[in-house]
């Protein structure tokens, strides 16, 4: 009788399945929240990176009374003497000049041996060019950790500076040395030239780094191989616009479309390149203004307002952005 009266402890199969279903439901409800929290943290980190680049440029200006050149890229201006000092710098960008202001003095000292000595060694041959800098990589960009490209020439980062609101026209009849933004080929912009106001002028923004393939490579975001302004962006089109970038050194990808077709290498070669700000964040990009502040601008920002934001001295009054 005692044996028959005992009850068996434990779950039945149905009870176990119910518990598993409840746990799975809770995980399904919590996972999006966890992912959103992680992306919020990554976005905050990216915003801080943009701010640090902006402050570095402003600190450089405080010391030198002028911003560094956007690029020395030879395809943006005529009469680049082969083998000259300028030719040696011809694919350099603004980045090496501000390294001491982003806590990269040691890297700057390594690179200085190839710059202060007025060497004719090309910038993609400089020592230290393959050293990636974590503060120049957006943690949300899946391709942001790409170390180098094209046979280990250099590496790419996610933050570039504003050349204005137009294409980067190249060649002797182009506007590569006279764009309306703060940075372009051989630029020497002073804050006094930003007559539209530093809080109304774009200075820094994001680009998406695209993976290379065995037959194609993408130089958008490259700091030591900046031909055609790979270290620059334009406000010609709104953020994350699906119109492909027009650039000889880019390849098609989902996050960073490109109009260039490697099957037809003459179609877009050196023809009015333009790079649009893009990010891996949902809904917009971070833009650092010339006053050192950072704004997250929506993909739906007024296109005219966004375009004027890239011009440093057009005299136009901006609507809210």
C-alpha positions, 0 to 999 in steps of 0.5 A: 500500500505504501508503494502504491501511495508514493508519488513520482517527482519530476516533469512530464514530457508535456511540462518540459516542452512547455518550459522549453517553449517559454524559455525560447520565447523569452530569448526571442523577445530579449535578443532584439533588445540585446542587439539594439543595446549593442548597436547603440554602444557601437554607434556611441563609440563611432560618434566618439571616433568622429568627434576625435578626428574633428578635434584632431583637425582643429588642434592641428589648425590651432598649431599650424593656423591652417588645416592639412591638405585633403590629399596630394593625389596626383590625378587631381591636378596637372603638372605633377613632376615625376620623381619630385618631392610632391610626386613622392607625396602624391597619394598622401592624405590628411591623416599622417599630418594629424597623427600626433593629435589622435595619440599616435605620436609613435606612428607619426615618428615612424612615418616622419622618416619618409616625409620630413626628409623630403623623400621621393618614396611614394606614400604607399611605400612609407613605413608604418602605412599598414598600421591600423588605428582602432579609433579610425574604425567604426565597430558597426562596419563588418568590413572596418577591420580590413587591414590592407589592400592591393598586395599589402599597400595600405589599410582603410578606415571609416572616417574621411573629410569633406571636399564639398558638394560636387564631384572631384573632377580631375585632370588639368581642366578639373576642379580637384584643387579648387573645390568648395569644401574644406579639404581637397587636393593641395588644400590649405583652408583656414577657419576664416574661410569657413564663412558659412559658420563652423556649425553649418559646415561638414568636416568629417563623416563616415564611409563603408569599407568594402572587402577586396576580391582576388580580382578587384580591390576597393580603396575607399577609406584609404589614407596612404593610397588616396588617388581620386580622393579615396580619403574624401567625401562629397555632399552631392548626394544624401547619406547612404544614397543608393546611387553608386559611388563614381570612382576608379578604385571601388567595387560593387557591394551591398553597403557601398555601391559603386558605378565603376565596372571593371569589365569596362575600365575606361568607362569611369576611369578618372571621370568625375569621381564622387564618394557619398557618406555611408555607414553600417548604422541604420537610418543615417551617418555621423557627420562632424562639423567644423565647430567640433560637434557631431550630428547623426544625420538621417538618410532622409535629410533634405538633399538641398540642405545636406548639399549646402552643408558641404559648402564652406562659403556659399552664403546660404541659410540652412534649414534644420538638419 
